[in-house]
Amino acid sequence: MSTSSHAPSNPTGGVPGAGPGLALSPARTRTALLALALGGFGIGATEFVAMGLLPQIAQDLLPKLWAERADDAIARSGILISAYALGVVVGAPTIAAALARFPRKGLLISFAAAFTLGTLLSAFAPTFELAVLARFVAALPHGAYFGIASLVAASLMGEGKRGQGVALVMSGLTISNVFGVPLITALGQQSSWRVAYLAVTGIFAGATLAIALLVPRQPGDPGATLGRELSALRRGQVWFALGIGAIGFGGFFAVYTYVAPMTTDLAGLPQSAVPWALVCVGLGMTVGNILGGRAADRGPMRAILWLFPIFIVAMTALALTAATPVTLLAFLFVVGALAAAISPAIQTRLMDVAGDSQTLAAALNHSALNVGNSLGAALGAAAIAAGLGYRAPTWIGVGLAVAGLLLALTSYAVQQRTLGRQASGRQAVTGVRGEAPDGAQDEAVDLLEPASPL
């Protein structure tokens, strides 16, 4: 990897690691991207299917608490979601930073195999405590998979399409929320939540095989070291971007975690309507992911600054109208779309400000989003356990999104002030306005410019 803030483009037009001067055909590129997206499809299923099966999981693993008070059992079962999120937070930076120099295809195969095993252990966990542990272990490769897959996809897509490459990898996750999660949720409701996780295990097994057969070889970064990758954490703008994802995106998870009880208890719909509510969220996420990738390529911070206010308005509308079935489903779609549109912008922003630590930056986004997952789920559970009802998590989501927007505005202000100081310093030394000193753009990327190619 070069010393610039972005990986070098391949002058041959080929894929790094695929051989000198070897360019992939469009058909081969598409199949490789589909293989990467299939892994994302499995991750979407393993992460989100629990959200529609919390009552079944609570009844099976917490039978005594369920018999005494079902609401408390459902709230406690939300710990499974927080455990998965914590696994992502722990695994993403450590695995990505430690393994950045290894060949990327081999890492992706290993991660997909680890998902297969971890999800299988989840399906057979005999107690609630062991299920929590299994969910934590299953989540460890999550961020590293998406981070490295994003780098591979960006290389396959070529210059100027980095945000779209990230979005293509994430499309597996969003499409999973349209088809995979609702269908597997319905399967779990009709049979058992354990059968649902066995189905997810099968998806990961298929993804492991697809990556092995279809993704071209790509080298890692031979110059990467743990210290160099972790050096990104010394950059203030990296922490701003992580905070925006962790806190602001937590608003979405405060809503999504409790879609099942919102649908049945607030809107009064039957349990069979829960998969359709999940379809609405998934359709919104799919549309938002596509649009968000394009918005990120036009300028990631600009996308963040105009998407968050709309996100806040949409969640406020959901909180006010969730008791009406039509508006519940409509605003679940809108909230899902806006959340998914924000995600590529945050990831691209992190890659912009992380300097040479590209592998870590690509993975850290998923740590941040899953801090949000854990935070939103935990605060929602606390509100429900306090007797505030199933509308309360959505209001918590509004508050978290407002906090995320304030962080984004603060990041913008700090960066503009940094750019202003740099400009004044150059004028004082040279008397003319010129280019920023080497490395300055790593800390102060022009917020209104399109993202540079990876």
C-alpha positions in Angstrom: 0.0 0.0 0.0 1.3 3.4 -0.9 2.1 6.2 1.6 -0.9 8.2 0.4 -4.2 8.0 2.1 -5.6 5.7 -0.5 -4.5 2.5 -2.0 -2.9 2.8 -5.4 -4.8 2.1 -8.5 -3.6 -0.7 -10.8 -2.1 0.8 -13.9 -2.9 -2.3 -15.9 -6.6 -2.0 -15.2 -6.5 -5.4 -13.6 -7.1 -6.6 -10.1 -4.2 -6.6 -7.7 -3.1 -10.1 -7.0 -4.8 -11.5 -10.0 -1.6 -11.5 -12.0 0.4 -8.9 -13.9 -1.7 -7.1 -16.4 -4.6 -9.5 -15.9 -8.0 -7.8 -16.1 -11.2 -9.6 -15.2 -14.1 -9.7 -17.7 -17.3 -8.0 -16.7 -18.9 -11.4 -16.2 -16.1 -12.6 -13.9 -16.2 -9.4 -11.9 -20.0 -9.7 -11.4 -19.7 -13.3 -10.2 -16.9 -12.4 -7.8 -19.0 -9.5 -6.4 -22.0 -11.9 -6.0 -19.9 -14.3 -4.0 -18.8 -11.5 -1.7 -22.5 -10.3 -1.4 -23.6 -13.9 -0.6 -21.3 -13.7 2.5 -23.0 -10.4 3.3 -26.4 -12.1 2.8 -25.5 -14.7 5.5 -24.2 -12.0 7.8 -27.5 -10.1 7.5 -29.4 -13.3 8.3 -27.3 -14.3 11.3 -27.4 -10.7 12.7 -31.0 -9.8 12.2 -33.1 -12.9 12.2 -33.1 -12.9 16.0 -35.0 -9.6 16.0 -38.1 -11.3 14.6 -37.7 -14.3 16.8 -37.1 -12.8 20.2 -40.5 -14.1 21.6 -39.6 -17.7 20.5 -36.1 -17.4 21.8 -37.3 -16.0 25.1 -39.9 -18.7 25.5 -37.4 -21.5 24.8 -34.3 -20.3 26.7 -35.9 -18.3 29.5 -39.0 -20.4 30.3 -39.4 -19.4 33.9 -39.1 -15.7 33.2 -41.5 -16.0 30.2 -44.1 -17.7 32.4 -43.9 -14.9 35.0 -43.7 -11.9 32.6 -43.2 -12.2 28.9 -42.1 -8.6 28.4 -39.2 -9.0 30.8 -38.2 -12.2 29.0 -38.2 -10.5 25.6 -36.2 -7.6 26.9 -33.6 -10.0 28.4 -33.4 -12.0 25.2 -32.3 -8.8 23.6 -28.9 -9.5 25.2 -28.3 -12.0 22.4 -28.4 -9.1 20.0 -26.1 -7.0 22.2 -23.7 -10.0 22.5 -23.4 -10.3 18.7 -22.8 -6.6 18.4 -20.1 -6.7 21.1 -18.4 -9.5 19.2 -18.3 -7.3 16.1 -16.8 -4.4 18.1 -14.1 -6.6 19.5 -13.3 -8.6 16.4 -13.3 -6.0 13.7 -10.3 -3.9 14.7 -8.2 -6.7 16.2 -8.6 -9.2 13.4 -8.4 -6.7 10.6 -5.3 -4.9 12.0 -3.5 -8.1 12.8 -4.2 -9.8 9.5 -4.0 -6.9 7.0 -0.8 -8.2 5.4 -2.2 -11.7 4.6 -3.8 -12.6 1.2 -7.3 -11.3 1.1 -9.0 -14.2 -0.6 -7.7 -16.7 2.0 -8.9 -14.4 4.8 -12.4 -14.1 3.4 -12.7 -17.9 3.1 -11.5 -18.3 6.7 -14.0 -15.7 7.9 -16.9 -17.4 6.0 -16.0 -20.8 7.5 -15.8 -19.3 11.0 -19.3 -17.8 10.5 -20.5 -21.3 9.5 -19.2 -22.8 12.7 -20.3 -20.0 15.0 -23.9 -20.0 13.7 -24.0 -23.8 14.0 -23.0 -23.5 17.7 -25.7 -20.9 18.2 -28.3 -23.3 16.8 -27.4 -26.0 19.3 -26.8 -23.9 22.4 -28.6 -25.6 25.3 -28.8 -22.6 27.6 -29.3 -18.9 27.4 -25.8 -18.2 28.7 -24.2 -20.5 26.1 -26.4 -19.0 23.4 -25.0 -15.5 24.4 -21.5 -16.8 24.2 -22.1 -18.5 20.8 -23.5 -15.3 19.4 -20.4 -13.3 20.6 -18.1 -15.9 19.0 -20.0 -16.0 15.7 -19.7 -12.2 15.4 -16.0 -11.9 15.7 -15.2 -12.0 12.0 -18.1 -9.8 11.0 -16.3 -6.4 10.7 -13.1 -7.9 9.3 -15.1 -9.7 6.6 -17.0 -6.6 5.5 -13.8 -4.5 5.7 -11.7 -6.7 3.6 -14.5 -7.6 1.2 -15.1 -3.8 0.7 -11.4 -3.4 -0.3 -11.6 -6.3 -2.7 -14.9 -5.0 -4.2 -13.4 -1.5 -4.6 -10.4 -2.9 -6.5 -12.8 -4.9 -8.7 -14.9 -1.8 -9.4 -12.0 0.4 -10.4 -11.3 4.1 -9.8 -14.0 6.5 -8.9 -16.5 3.9 -7.8 -15.4 3.1 -4.2 -18.7 4.0 -2.6 -20.5 1.8 -5.1 -18.1 -1.0 -4.4 -18.8 -0.8 -0.7 -22.5 -0.7 -1.4 -22.3 -3.8 -3.6 -20.7 -5.8 -0.8 -23.4 -4.4 1.6 -26.1 -5.3 -0.9 -26.0 -8.9 0.3 -26.9 -7.7 3.8 -29.7 -5.4 2.6 -31.2 -8.0 0.2 -31.0 -10.5 3.1 -33.4 -8.2 5.0 -35.8 -8.3 2.1 -35.8 -12.0 1.5 -33.6 -14.0 3.8 -34.5 -12.5 7.2 -38.3 -12.6 6.6 -38.3 -16.1 5.2 -36.0 -17.5 7.8 -38.1 -15.7 10.5 -41.2 -17.3 9.1 -39.4 -20.7 9.2 -38.4 -20.1 12.8 -42.0 -19.2 13.8 -43.4 -22.3 12.1 -40.7 -24.7 13.5 -38.1 -23.4 15.9 -35.6 -20.6 16.2 -32.9 -23.3 16.1 -34.1 -24.5 12.7 -33.8 -20.9 11.5 -30.1 -20.7 12.6 -29.5 -24.0 10.9 -30.8 -22.5 7.7 -28.3 -19.6 8.2 -25.5 -22.1 8.7 -26.3 -23.5 5.2 -26.1 -20.0 3.7 -22.6 -19.5 5.1 -21.4 -22.9 3.9 -22.5 -21.9 0.4 -20.8 -18.5 0.7 -17.5 -20.2 1.8 -17.6 -22.4 -1.4 -18.6 -19.5 -3.6 -15.7 -17.3 -2.4 -13.2 -20.1 -2.9 -14.4 -20.7 -6.4 -15.2 -17.2 -7.7 -13.2 -14.5 -6.0 -9.8 -13.8 -7.6 -6.7 -13.9 -5.5 -5.6 -10.6 -4.1 -2.5 -10.0 -2.0 -2.7 -8.4 1.4 -0.7 -5.3 2.2 2.9 -6.5 2.7 3.9 -3.3 4.4 1.0 -3.5 7.0 1.9 -3.9 10.6 -0.3 -3.9 13.7 1.2 -0.6 14.8 0.6 1.1 11.4 -3.0 0.0 11.2 -3.7 1.1 14.7 -2.1 4.5 14.0 -5.5 5.5 12.5 -6.8 5.8 16.1 -4.6 8.8 16.7 -6.6 10.8 14.2 -9.4 12.9 15.6 -11.6 12.8 12.5 -11.5 8.9 12.7 -13.0 9.1 16.2 -15.6 11.6 15.0 -16.6 9.2 12.2 -16.8 6.3 14.6 -18.9 8.3 17.0 -21.3 9.3 14.2 -21.8 5.6 13.3 -21.9 4.3 16.9 -24.3 6.8 18.3 -26.3 8.1 15.3 -26.8 4.7 13.7 -27.8 3.3 17.1 -31.1 5.0 16.5 -31.9 2.5 13.7 -31.1 -0.5 15.9 -33.3 0.9 18.7 -36.2 0.6 16.2 -35.2 -2.6 14.4 -34.5 -4.7 17.4 -38.1 -4.4 18.5 -40.0 -4.6 15.2 -41.7 -7.9 16.2 -43.5 -6.5 19.4 -44.1 -3.1 17.7 -46.0 -5.0 14.9 -48.0 -7.2 17.2 -48.5 -5.1 20.4 -48.6 -1.5 19.0 -50.2 -2.0 15.6 -52.3 -5.0 16.7 -51.3 -7.1 13.7 -51.0 -10.9 14.0 -47.6 -12.6 14.4 -47.7 -13.7 10.8 -47.4 -10.0 9.9 -43.9 -9.7 11.5 -42.1 -11.1 8.4 -43.9 -8.5 6.2 -42.8 -5.8 8.5 -39.2 -7.1 8.1 -39.7 -7.1 4.4 -40.6 -3.4 4.5 -37.4 -2.6 6.4 -35.3 -4.8 4.0 -36.8 -3.2 0.9 -36.0 0.2 2.3 -32.4 -0.9 3.1 -31.9 -2.2 -0.4 -33.0 1.0 -2.0 -31.2 3.1 0.5 -27.9 1.2 0.1 -27.9 1.7 -3.7 -28.6 5.4 -3.4 -26.2 5.8 -0.5 -23.3 4.4 -2.4 -23.8 6.9 -5.1 -24.2 9.7 -2.6 -21.0 8.7 -0.9 -19.1 8.9 -4.2 -20.2 12.5 -4.5 -19.0 13.4 -1.0 -19.3 11.3 2.1 -19.6 14.0 4.7 -22.0 16.0 2.6 -24.2 12.8 2.4 -24.0 12.4 6.1 -25.0 16.0 6.8 -28.2 15.9 4.7 -29.3 12.3 5.3 -29.3 12.5 9.1 -31.9 15.3 9.4 -34.3 13.3 7.1 -33.6 10.2 9.2 -34.6 12.0 12.4 -37.8 13.2 10.8 -38.7 9.7 9.6 -38.2 8.1 13.0 -40.2 10.9 14.7 -43.1 10.1 12.2 -42.7 6.4 13.0 -42.9 7.0 16.7 -46.1 9.1 16.3 -47.9 6.7 13.9 -46.7 3.2 14.8 -50.1 2.2 16.2 -51.6 2.4 12.6 -50.6 -0.6 10.5 -50.2 1.2 7.2 -48.1 4.0 8.6 -46.0 1.6 10.6 -45.1 -0.4 7.5 -44.5 2.8 5.4 -42.2 4.4 7.9 -40.3 1.2 8.6 -39.5 1.2 4.9 -38.3 4.9 5.0 -36.3 4.4 8.2 -34.6 1.4 6.7 -33.8 3.2 3.5 -32.2 6.2 5.3 -30.2 4.1 7.7 -28.8 2.0 4.8 -28.0 5.2 2.8 -26.0 6.6 5.7 -23.8 3.5 6.1 -21.7 3.7 2.9 -21.1 7.4 3.5 -19.7 6.6 7.0 -17.5 3.8 5.8 -16.1 5.9 2.9 -15.5 8.8 5.3 -13.5 6.5 7.6 -11.4 5.4 4.6 -10.8 9.0 3.7 -9.5 10.1 7.0 -7.6 6.9 8.1 -4.4 7.5 6.1 -2.5 4.2 5.4 -4.7 2.2 7.8 -7.2 1.3 5.1 -7.9 -2.3 6.2 -8.6 -1.2 9.8 -10.7 1.7 8.6 -12.8 -0.5 6.4 -13.5 -2.8 9.4 -13.9 -0.1 12.1 -17.1 1.1 10.4 -18.7 -2.2 11.4 -17.4 -1.9 14.9 -19.0 1.5 15.2 -22.3 0.4 13.7 -22.5 -2.5 16.1 -21.7 -0.4 19.0 -24.8 1.4 17.8 -26.6 -2.0 17.5 -25.7 -2.9 21.1 -26.5 0.6 22.4 -29.8 0.9 20.6 -30.9 -2.6 21.7 -29.8 -2.1 25.3 -31.5 1.3 25.7 -34.6 -0.1 24.1 -34.7 -3.1 26.4 -34.2 -0.8 29.4 -37.2 1.4 28.3 -39.4 -1.6 27.8 -38.4 -3.2 31.1 -39.2 0.2 32.8 -42.8 -0.2 31.5 -42.5 2.6 28.9 -44.0 0.4 26.2 -42.9 -0.6 22.8 -43.1 2.9 21.3 -40.3 4.1 23.7 -37.4 2.5 21.7 -38.3 4.6 18.7 -38.1 7.8 20.7 -34.7 6.6 22.0 -33.7 6.2 18.4 -34.7 9.8 17.6 -32.5 11.0 20.4 -29.5 8.9 19.3 -29.9 10.1 15.7 -29.9 13.8 16.9 -26.7 13.1 18.8 -25.2 11.6 15.7 -26.1 14.7 13.7 -24.5 16.9 16.3 -21.3 14.9 16.1 -21.3 15.3 12.3 -21.8 19.0 12.6 -19.0 19.2 15.1 -16.7 17.2 12.9 -17.5 19.5 10.0 -16.7 22.6 12.1 -13.4 21.2 13.5 -12.3 20.2 10.0 -13.2 23.5 8.4 -11.2 25.3 11.2 -8.2 23.0 10.5 -8.4 23.8 6.8 -8.5 27.5 7.6 -5.5 27.3 9.9 -3.6 25.4 7.2 -4.4 28.0 4.6 -3.3 30.8 6.9 -0.1 29.1 7.6 0.7 28.6 3.9 0.0 32.2 3.2 2.2 33.3 6.0 5.1 31.2 4.7 4.7 31.5 0.9 2.3 34.5 0.5 0.2 32.4 -1.8 -2.6 29.9 -1.4 -1.2 26.5 -2.5 -1.6 22.8 -1.9 -1.7 21.5 1.6 1.5 20.0 3.0 2.0 16.3 2.5 -0.3 14.4 4.8 -2.4 17.3 5.7 -5.3 16.0 3.7 -5.3 12.8 5.8 -6.5 14.9 8.7 -8.5 17.5 6.7 -10.3 16.1 3.7 -12.5 18.7 1.9 -15.9 17.8 3.1 -17.7 18.9 0.0 -15.5 17.1 -2.5 -16.2 13.6 -3.9 -14.3 10.8 -2.3 -10.9 10.0 -3.9 -10.6 6.6 -5.5 -9.2 3.8 -3.4 
